[in-house]
Amino acid sequence: MKGKKILAVAVVAVLVIAMALAYSAYSEKATAGMKHVTIEVVMADETSSVYTVDTDGEYLIDAMNAADGLTFEGEEGPYGFAVNTVNGITANLEYGGAYWAFYIGEEYCNYGVSEQPINDGDEFRIVYTLAQ
């Protein structure tokens, strides 16, 4: 019985290491150096504000912090920084059924803002979205 437990623990350890290596190998990497990034914020009434940012930051949260006039709030969660308020407007999925959706180009961002890599020329959209 003790041998089976040791074998099970060893198998789990190998799987965890393999998953960590796969994540490291296949996850999108941030690029170093100066980048020119555009961030568009689209409100519930479909009005929008566009921010152009020049930053040497590596992640979307860095560009958001560098965007003059863009404000946001949120909290650290299990998947990185979770944004719940943008430019003074709070979107709360539990109370009101809304959330802030993040896009790079026309595609949903694959990562949270603290983990979403940015590259020169990227165009991001932050859209107030009602859940369906």
C-alpha positions as CSV (number, residue, x, y, z in Angstrom):
1,M,0.0,0.0,0.0
2,K,2.8,2.4,0.9
3,G,4.5,1.7,-2.4
4,K,1.3,2.6,-4.4
5,K,1.1,6.0,-2.5
6,I,4.7,6.8,-3.3
7,L,4.2,5.9,-7.0
8,A,1.0,8.0,-7.1
9,V,2.8,11.0,-5.6
10,A,5.7,10.5,-8.1
11,V,3.3,10.4,-11.0
12,V,1.5,13.6,-9.9
13,A,4.9,15.3,-9.4
14,V,6.0,14.4,-12.9
15,L,2.6,15.6,-14.4
16,V,2.9,18.9,-12.5
17,I,6.5,19.5,-13.8
18,A,5.4,18.5,-17.4
19,M,2.5,21.0,-17.3
20,A,4.7,23.8,-15.9
21,L,7.3,23.1,-18.7
22,A,4.6,23.1,-21.4
23,Y,3.1,26.3,-20.1
24,S,6.5,27.9,-20.1
25,A,7.3,26.7,-23.6
26,Y,4.0,27.5,-25.2
27,S,2.7,30.6,-23.4
28,E,3.0,33.9,-25.2
29,K,6.1,35.8,-24.2
30,A,6.4,39.5,-23.5
31,T,8.9,41.5,-25.6
32,A,11.4,43.9,-24.2
33,G,11.9,47.5,-25.5
34,M,9.7,50.4,-26.3
35,K,6.3,49.7,-27.8
36,H,3.5,51.9,-29.2
37,V,0.1,50.5,-28.1
38,T,-3.5,51.7,-28.6
39,I,-6.2,51.1,-26.0
40,E,-9.8,51.8,-26.8
41,V,-12.4,51.8,-23.9
42,V,-15.9,51.2,-25.1
43,M,-18.6,52.1,-22.6
44,A,-22.2,50.6,-22.3
45,D,-23.6,53.4,-24.5
46,E,-21.0,52.5,-27.1
47,T,-19.1,55.8,-26.7
48,S,-15.4,55.3,-26.7
49,S,-12.1,56.8,-25.6
50,V,-8.8,56.0,-27.3
51,Y,-5.5,56.1,-25.5
52,T,-2.1,55.8,-27.3
53,V,0.7,54.7,-25.2
54,D,4.5,54.5,-25.6
55,T,5.8,52.1,-23.0
56,D,8.7,49.8,-22.3
57,G,6.3,47.7,-20.1
58,E,5.8,44.1,-21.0
59,Y,2.2,43.5,-20.1
60,L,-1.2,45.2,-20.7
61,I,-1.4,46.4,-17.1
62,D,1.8,48.4,-17.7
63,A,0.3,50.1,-20.8
64,M,-2.9,50.8,-18.9
65,N,-0.9,52.4,-16.1
66,A,1.0,54.5,-18.6
67,A,-2.2,55.7,-20.5
68,D,-2.8,59.3,-19.6
69,G,-6.4,59.7,-18.4
70,L,-7.2,56.0,-18.3
71,T,-8.2,54.9,-14.8
72,F,-9.0,51.4,-13.6
73,E,-9.5,49.4,-10.4
74,G,-9.7,45.8,-9.5
75,E,-8.0,43.2,-7.4
76,E,-5.5,40.4,-7.6
77,G,-7.2,37.0,-8.1
78,P,-6.1,33.5,-9.0
79,Y,-5.7,34.5,-12.7
80,G,-3.9,37.7,-12.1
81,F,-5.3,41.3,-11.8
82,A,-9.1,41.3,-12.3
83,V,-10.4,44.7,-13.5
84,N,-13.8,45.6,-12.4
85,T,-13.9,49.4,-12.8
86,V,-12.7,51.4,-15.9
87,N,-12.9,55.2,-16.0
88,G,-15.1,55.2,-13.0
89,I,-17.6,52.7,-14.3
90,T,-17.9,49.4,-12.4
91,A,-19.0,46.3,-14.2
92,N,-20.1,43.5,-11.8
93,L,-21.1,40.1,-13.1
94,E,-22.9,39.1,-9.9
95,Y,-24.8,42.4,-9.5
96,G,-25.9,43.7,-12.9
97,G,-24.6,40.9,-15.1
98,A,-21.8,43.0,-16.7
99,Y,-18.1,42.6,-17.1
100,W,-15.2,44.3,-18.8
101,A,-14.1,42.3,-21.8
102,F,-10.5,42.6,-23.1
103,Y,-9.7,42.2,-26.7
104,I,-6.4,42.3,-28.7
105,G,-7.5,43.2,-32.2
106,E,-10.8,41.3,-32.7
107,E,-9.9,38.4,-30.4
108,Y,-10.5,38.0,-26.7
109,C,-7.3,38.3,-24.7
110,N,-6.0,35.0,-23.6
111,Y,-4.7,36.3,-20.3
112,G,-5.5,38.7,-17.6
113,V,-4.2,42.2,-17.8
114,S,-1.2,41.5,-15.6
115,E,-0.2,38.5,-17.8
116,Q,-1.2,39.7,-21.3
117,P,2.0,40.4,-23.2
118,I,2.1,43.5,-25.4
119,N,4.0,44.0,-28.6
120,D,4.7,47.1,-30.7
121,G,1.6,48.1,-32.6
122,D,-0.9,46.1,-30.6
123,E,-4.4,47.4,-30.5
124,F,-6.5,46.6,-27.4
125,R,-10.1,47.2,-26.7
126,I,-11.7,47.2,-23.2
127,V,-15.5,46.8,-23.7
128,Y,-18.3,47.1,-21.2
129,T,-20.2,43.8,-21.8
130,L,-23.5,42.5,-20.6
131,A,-23.5,38.7,-19.9
132,Q,-25.9,36.7,-21.9
